[in-house]
Amino acid sequence: RTRSRRQRRGVRPTSSTSCSREKRKNRPSSTRHRSPPPTPPIKKYTAPASPLALIKADPSLSTFAAAIKAANLTSKLDNPETVLSVFAPNDAAFDSYLEAAKISKAELLASPDLKYILKQHVVKATAGLKSSKWMSGQPLKSWLSEMAPIVVAKDGDKVVSVSSAAAGAPSAKFVKLDLPAGAGSVHVIDAVLSPPKAVVDSIKVAAKAPVASASVAGRKMLAV
């Protein structure tokens, strides 16, 4: 038996077995000539329809989005044709602001002064759209008032920070720049810009007057 097994192992393949092996060896491989998979089409970036649409879509701006709703500014910031630039504080910025002010988020959203704070962060002018067009120290007229501009600091061509005209107010650094949104743009910042108290007080007085606008220091103030 041992000998016969050895003999079987040493038996040379027949001609038919040899031919079939040669055919398999010479058979073209299906993977060798397989064409590469088609490249998926590149999705073109579509800018959000409005500043508010961008803000709502960014999870780091949830507090800012809630504040816009609470201050009844939704329709104004959701207009795709309005040319404006929004300096949007992220959630971390609001956390620091609430801690410094010693108030809760619910208290902030219920505050009658909330709309003044938010309007300090909006520039309704084409000059405020692109950061490349900003000049260092140039006041950008805010949506709140001409007397409450936003001032950008630059180091050469690099944008460094932005601040309000409020005395002692901290400046904010940019987290994201030039995000297109409708006809405007959004810039994410890391601090809340406080409006000047004197300007806010003047606006409140003007709101109680029969005329919708008032003059402050000889300059026209925007109606609230």
Secondary structure, 3 states (H helix, E strand, C coil): CHHHHHHHHCCCCCHHHHHHHHHHHHCCCCCCCCCCCCCCCCCCCCCCCCHHHHHHHCHHHHHHHHHHHHCCCHHHHCCCCCCCEEEEECHHHHHHHHHHHCCCHHHHHHCCCHHHHHHCCEECCHHHCCHHHCCCCCEECECCCCCCCEEEEEECCEEEEEEECCCCCCCEEEEEEEEEECCEEEEEECCCCCCCHHHHHHHHHHHHCCCCCCEECCEECCCC
